Amino acid sequence: MKATIWHNPACGTSRKTLAILQEQPGMAVTVVEYLLNPPSAAKLAQLFRDAGISPQQGLRLRGTDADERGLPQADAATVLAAMAAEPRLIERPLVETGKGVRLCRPQDMVLEIL
């Protein structure tokens, strides 16, 4: 099985999720440090759609100025554009496998798509 994780190595939940993936026998893991290589707005839209959540639900509030900018109440296109321009606004980690996508908070959410 293959998995892609949009990862922030400074985040404990992201590190724990990556460890779960790496412990799976035969798992090929692609790690994307999204702060260095941000996904496009189109890719984010696809990830959130496949995870069954809105862009607003994938918005990182803690440690960002998202609230002050009104992003939680903004339309999806505005949120996606802000995330693509400033990837620190993306909640993490997002994991994609052949079985789906999950925003893995808590990290055990990844087990749903393994």
C-alpha positions as CSV (number, residue, x, y, z in Angstrom):
1,M,0.0,0.0,0.0
2,K,1.1,3.6,-0.7
3,A,0.5,6.6,1.5
4,T,1.3,10.3,1.2
5,I,1.5,12.4,4.4
6,W,1.5,16.2,4.3
7,H,3.8,16.5,7.2
8,N,5.2,19.1,9.6
9,P,8.2,17.6,11.5
10,A,7.7,20.2,14.3
11,C,4.2,18.8,15.0
12,G,3.9,16.0,17.5
13,T,0.7,14.7,16.0
14,S,2.2,14.7,12.6
15,R,5.3,12.8,13.8
16,K,3.1,10.2,15.6
17,T,1.0,9.7,12.4
18,L,4.1,9.3,10.3
19,A,5.4,6.7,12.8
20,I,2.1,4.7,12.5
21,L,2.5,4.7,8.7
22,Q,6.1,3.6,8.9
23,E,5.2,0.7,11.2
24,Q,2.9,-0.8,8.6
25,P,4.4,-3.8,6.8
26,G,4.8,-3.1,3.1
27,M,3.8,0.5,3.3
28,A,5.5,2.9,0.9
29,V,5.3,6.4,2.5
30,T,5.8,9.6,0.6
31,V,6.5,12.5,3.0
32,V,5.6,16.0,1.8
33,E,6.8,18.7,4.1
34,Y,4.0,21.0,3.1
35,L,5.5,24.1,4.6
36,L,8.4,23.8,2.1
37,N,6.3,22.3,-0.7
38,P,2.8,23.5,-0.3
39,P,0.0,21.8,-2.2
40,S,-2.0,23.9,-4.7
41,A,-5.5,25.1,-4.0
42,A,-6.8,22.5,-6.4
43,K,-4.9,19.7,-4.5
44,L,-6.2,20.9,-1.2
45,A,-9.8,21.0,-2.5
46,Q,-9.4,17.4,-3.7
47,L,-7.9,16.3,-0.3
48,F,-10.7,18.0,1.7
49,R,-13.4,16.6,-0.6
50,D,-12.0,13.1,-0.4
51,A,-11.7,13.4,3.4
52,G,-15.3,14.5,3.6
53,I,-14.5,17.9,5.2
54,S,-14.8,21.5,4.2
55,P,-11.7,23.7,3.7
56,Q,-12.9,25.6,6.8
57,Q,-12.6,22.3,8.8
58,G,-9.1,21.9,7.4
59,L,-8.0,25.3,8.5
60,R,-5.4,25.6,11.3
61,L,-6.6,28.2,13.8
62,R,-4.0,27.6,16.6
63,G,-0.9,29.7,16.1
64,T,-2.2,31.5,13.1
65,D,-4.1,34.7,12.3
66,A,-6.9,32.8,10.6
67,D,-9.6,34.1,13.0
68,E,-8.4,37.7,12.7
69,R,-8.6,37.4,8.9
70,G,-12.1,36.0,9.1
71,L,-11.1,32.8,7.3
72,P,-13.4,30.4,9.3
73,Q,-16.4,32.3,7.9
74,A,-14.9,32.8,4.4
75,D,-16.0,30.9,1.3
76,A,-14.1,27.8,0.3
77,A,-12.2,29.4,-2.5
78,T,-10.9,32.2,-0.2
79,V,-9.8,29.6,2.4
80,L,-8.1,27.4,-0.2
81,A,-6.3,30.4,-1.8
82,A,-5.1,31.5,1.7
83,M,-3.8,28.0,2.5
84,A,-2.0,27.7,-0.8
85,A,-0.3,31.1,-0.3
86,E,0.4,30.5,3.4
87,P,0.7,26.7,4.1
88,R,0.9,27.3,7.9
89,L,-2.9,27.7,7.7
90,I,-3.3,24.1,6.7
91,E,-4.2,21.8,9.6
92,R,-2.0,18.8,9.8
93,P,-1.4,16.0,9.1
94,L,-3.3,15.1,6.0
95,V,-2.8,11.5,4.9
96,E,-3.9,10.0,1.5
97,T,-4.0,6.3,0.7
98,G,-5.9,4.3,-1.9
99,K,-8.7,4.0,0.7
100,G,-9.2,7.7,1.2
101,V,-8.0,10.8,2.9
102,R,-8.0,11.8,6.6
103,L,-7.1,14.8,8.6
104,C,-5.3,12.7,11.3
105,R,-6.2,14.6,14.5
106,P,-5.9,12.5,16.6
107,Q,-3.3,10.4,14.9
108,D,-5.3,7.2,15.2
109,M,-7.6,8.6,12.5
110,V,-5.0,7.3,10.0
111,L,-6.1,3.7,10.8
112,E,-9.4,4.3,9.1
113,I,-7.6,4.4,5.7
114,L,-5.0,1.6,6.1
